[in-house]
Amino acid sequence: MSATVETISNLGRRITVVVPMQPIIEEVNQRINRLARTAKLAGFRPGKVPRKIVEQQYGAQVRDEVLSNTVERTFTEAVEENKLRVAGFPDIQHKPFGDVVEEFEYTATFEVFPEVVIGDLAKAKIERPTLELTDADVKKTIDVLLKQRATFEPVKRASKKGDKVNVSLSASIDGQQVESTGDQGVDLILGEGNRYPEFDDNLVGGKAGSEKTFEISYPADHNPQQLAGKTVVYEVKFNSVEQARLPEVDAEFARSLGVEDGDVEKMQAEIKASLGQEVDKRVKAKLKEQVFQVLLENVELELPRALVDVEINRQIEMTRRNLQQRGVDVSNVTLEPAMFEEQATRATRLRLILSEVVIKNELQANPDQVRAMVDQFGQSFERPEEVVRWYYAEPKRLDEPAALATEENVVDWVLGQAKVSNKKVKFDELMGNA
């Protein structure tokens, strides 16, 4: 076998491989002879089928298999011999097998992994969020839990924020109806949810049995896009108005949160401890986000197109599965690759950079770190030991905790290189409630 490498672009390579035909022919003959000893064809006893008939029946398939194996083997040898790291799948071209006489020649065109050079991280700035939990933060959390367990009772007064209203409505744009609840009313808790704030503001002040018409001009960047830049006229009928009745913070409430003896102080302590764990998790997430951005900004990197395309296809398939799980008929959904280009490019860049940092600095998670990550997973379950056993029952299941533990090593390494300062943050800001 001989192989020559041609550079066709910064990352593009073309290998021309020439393989003698004699070993290939011999391998084909050996396989056909083995088949002749066991082949079963109508009109012949097993093993008594003439070789010529066996060759007519199976020859083309055997030759294709031998040829494919030869290409796979020799291509692997060629890239290893030339120390090439192939990115994606090669495009292999060759003459039809039947046209080959003494030598079989094929070309493989592919991209290689780029060189990843990490810039000087000493000037990079990273802010570590700091937060000291207070009793007020615990109270906010309890208030949220109370709202989640609220009951509602009818009132005769006008609606206000925090009330639950049941309304029937229709919406129209330029005189054309675009939405209607029909005879079915919908429940809304005013001031909650992801609705456009002005919509809820217009529902304040309505009494059961009353009707109201109002219009909203949505901004050009509104989401969903169907309403962006449009003026929508709403006709609303208030079917009912109910006020929230919150449970008392007492032993019954504590027991509903898993404190068996109903001790309220113990409940508050457990909530504070749980919040502390969540704060630590959010701080780590914020640091990881900044570290990844620092790495992206400090590496000049040309990406192999093949890897970006693989990531785009992965994200399309993942999105398709998510839509199906939500009951969406994906046969009517068109997922264009361009929709995923930016996200896939970033993910591919980051994956290559992280791989280089891990390998160059020997940051692969060790068994103790993987076990610590698995233990951390188990803390969220009633029987942590069963979670640990599940992960270790199948080695492949450890890939996720190993990857996350390795990412933590990368974060620690970058923090050791960059300028890190502490930044005090508010509880709502860190929790995303601001």
C-alpha angles and dihedrals in degrees: 000000000000128000132189124191124214124191108220099170140349091289102010121102135177122200121195112202125191119194126183111247097218097078089046092051091047092051091050091050092048092052093047090050090052090049091050090060093056107022118127117206130162112267095024133085115241109279093013098088109123112253092235091059091046089053092049091050101042107012098100093048092048093048091050092050093048091046092050091048091048092051092047093048098044094043090054090049092048096052092044092049090051094041094237123160106212117214114204126339123324122239104232122197129182143149119272111279092242092059094057117102117169104349133032113217129186138166126221118199118194147136127256129217112269125240109262114212117183113215126223107295095185091095095046114112123216127179118213110209112230126194134170110207115232136193087254090061090051090049091052090054092048089050089055090050090049091052090050089057097042123132123208132224129188120260132190095215127093118281123264137179112298093031123117113234128187110211139175112212146170128199128204137183119203089348094307118116111236101170138018136169090207112198091339118094122211127220117231129177104214115238095015131095129037098292122134103274095229090059093060091042089061091053092057112102099030123132128208108276095020126117132213138185122201139153133223126200106210120211121251092252095050120138123247091053093216090075098038112126092358131123110225124196115210126199110196135185118194109222096177143350121209131181125218121252111199122208120247120259094244142120092289091053091048091051090051086060093052101267098133098196093048094236105163094198090052089049091053091048091051091049090051091049091049090049089051090056091048091049090052090050092050092047091051090048092051091049093048090050091053093044092052090049091050090052092048091051094048100051127076105205136168109211125220105242090219092063093049090051091051090052092047090052090048092052092046091052092046091050091048091053092048091052091049091051088054091053098256118149099234092191086080094045122090114203107193117203090229089066089066100037099101096042093045092048092053093046092050093048092049093048092053092046094048091048091053093047092049095048097041094047098034094238099152110137115257124224093264092054092048090051091049090053092049090050088052090053089051094056090077093060133075093236108035093177090063090053090052092050091049093054095047094044089076119031092210089065090066092066093088098049089042091053092048092048090050090051089054088054089052091050091051091048094051092045087055090055102041134065106264123192131177120244122192112227134185122249094244091048094053093044092049094244096117 
